[in-house]
Structure formats: C-alpha cells, structure tokens
Amino acid sequence: MRTAVVGHTEWVEFGHVERVPAAGDIVHATDAWEEPGGGGTVAAVQLARLAGSCIFFTAFGDDERGGWTRRRLEELGVRVETGIRDEPTRRAVVFVDANGERTITTLGRRLEPTAADGLPWNELEGVDAVYVTAGDPGALHEARSARVLVGTSRIADLLAQADLYLDAVVGSAADPAEALDPDAFNVPPHLVVRTESVRGGRYETSDGRTGTYDPVSPPGPVVDTYGAGDSFAAGLTFALGAGMEIEEALALAARCGAWCAAGKGPYGNQLTATDL
C-alpha cells in the first residue's frame, strides 16, 4: 500500500512523573527523553509500520529541532517532505503520570504545510490512503487525489472550508476541541468516528448507519497514552485504504491505539505489518 500524511509536527520533551504538578508544585521526572511528536508525526510513523512506507507532508522551522525531526523520522521509516518556515519549530512538554495518562503543553505556533510550498503534491495522486491533521485548503485538495482521505475532527472548520468529500473523520467524543457536526459539511463525510478511550467508541455513516466498536485490551500494562489516539486514526486510515469494511477497520484501529498505549512514548510499541 501507498500511504501519506499531510499534517503538523512538534518536538516533544517527555517526562515520567508520579503525578502532574498542581499550581506552585515542583515535581521531578524519573525518566526523560525527546522525540518528534504531534498528531501528524505519530500517524505517519504508524502508517509506515503498517504499510511499509509513508510520505509525510509537513512544515517546520529552519532550526536544529527541524533537523532533528527529519533525521529521527527517516530512522523510523518515514519519508519527509517539508516546507521551511522562518520561525521556530513548535515544541511541546508532556508529563506521563503513574497511570500512563499524558498531559500536554505546546510551545509556539503550529506550522502547517500549504499548497504553495512546492512539495511533490503530485505523488499523492492514486495513493491508497491519506490522513490529514493540518494544512490549508489547497493542501487538502491535493490530498483528495488519494483513493481514501481521512481527517481529524480537530480541523473540522478547515475541512468544511475546503468543501471536499472525506471518506472519514475521526475524533474524541470526550474532547470539546474534537467536537464534530457532520451537517457543517456541504458534502458530509461518509464515516464519522467518535472514540471513547477504554470504552471503545461509536460511528455513523452518511447513509444513516450507526454502530459501536469494542475496546481492545493492550498487550501489556498501560505505560503511556501519548499517541494512542493518533495511532488509532492511522490504523483506521490504513484499514479503509486496504478496503476493509467499517467494523473490521475499526477493530484494527482499536488494536493500533491499544498497542501504542503499552509502550514508552508514541513509537515504543506500535502495531506493525507482522502483527496483522
């Protein structure tokens, strides 16, 4: 399969803590590390592990963090095509508590790829599946040349503004930032998925079908939930691109999310092609 992601990236500093600090507190991390992160980045790595390759269309600053991001993603099997901005690459600080729950603080503006960046957008024509987390309307129209296009509900306004058909939109039912009204689209997406963490989730289709999907138990203790939702979305994108029916696609997506939560950081235990 040929897959791609159009989206954002950020350089993340992770720390394991017993609990997230309250106002005025000082806490000490028992373990600290750094990785490229953000929804687009995590999804690109997950797609590369499932499909064998993935092109990531993104943007970052002309700085050392941008260089670190490119090198690390290439190590993880992702081909990076990026616009360069005259501002810093976005950063984030993530606390992971004793229960594996993550708390995120972003630092800096989210940098997004645009159709004017001169990237090899023509390579998206006929790609099996593309997932979008950021961009401008022009970038989204370039992405629509793929057979299957999936978007995050975090950019619902942009998706509606681009005025194009999406095969699926996915987001968290518990996060107000990911609330989605399918009626806001001139052309409703075929599939809307609302995740509910350990309770599974639900879906609806443009032809009136509704349903739920069951959660999947992780292959071990929950270590770190950072990236689990993005891995779920990537798994759904891969499965739809592979021609799976909705229920089968959601089952695979749930496995991707659960596997990710059982590893350190977003890439410590993602599902791979050999696990399918």
KAKA-V52466 format. One record per backbone hydrogen bond with DSSP energy under -0.5 kcal/mol. CO is the residue of the C=O (numbers start at 1). NH is the residue of the N-H. If there is no record, write none. Layout:
{{CO/NH} {CO/NH}}
//
This chain:
{{1/3} {2/128} {2/129} {3/55} {4/131} {5/7} {5/57} {6/133} {6/134} {8/41} {10/12} {10/37} {11/92} {12/14} {12/35} {13/94} {14/33} {15/17} {15/96} {16/30} {16/31} {18/98} {22/25} {31/16} {33/14} {35/12} {37/10} {38/42} {39/43} {40/44} {41/45} {42/46} {43/47} {44/48} {45/49} {46/50} {47/51} {48/52} {49/273} {54/79} {55/5} {55/57} {56/58} {56/81} {57/7} {58/83} {60/85} {61/63} {63/67} {64/68} {65/69} {66/70} {67/71} {68/72} {69/73} {70/74} {71/75} {72/76} {73/78} {74/77} {77/54} {78/80} {79/56} {79/81} {81/58} {83/60} {85/62} {85/87} {90/11} {91/107} {92/13} {93/105} {94/15} {95/97} {95/103} {96/17} {97/100} {100/225} {101/97} {103/95} {105/93} {107/91} {113/136} {114/117} {115/118} {119/121} {120/123} {121/124} {122/125} {124/127} {127/147} {128/148} {129/4} {130/150} {131/6} {132/152} {136/140} {137/141} {138/142} {139/143} {140/144} {142/145} {143/146} {145/126} {148/130} {149/167} {149/168} {150/132} {151/170} {152/155} {153/156} {155/159} {156/160} {157/161} {158/162} {159/163} {159/164} {160/163} {166/190} {167/191} {168/151} {169/193} {170/153} {171/195} {174/176} {175/178} {176/179} {180/182} {181/184} {182/185} {186/188} {190/206} {191/169} {192/204} {193/171} {193/195} {194/202} {195/173} {195/174} {196/199} {197/200} {199/201} {200/196} {201/213} {202/194} {203/211} {204/192} {205/208} {209/205} {211/203} {213/201} {225/228} {227/231} {228/232} {229/233} {230/234} {231/235} {232/236} {233/237} {234/238} {235/239} {236/240} {237/241} {238/242} {239/244} {240/243} {245/249} {246/250} {247/251} {248/252} {249/253} {250/254} {251/255} {252/256} {253/257} {254/258} {255/259} {256/260} {257/261} {258/262} {259/262} {260/263} {261/223} {261/224} {263/265} {265/268} {272/275} {273/276}}
//
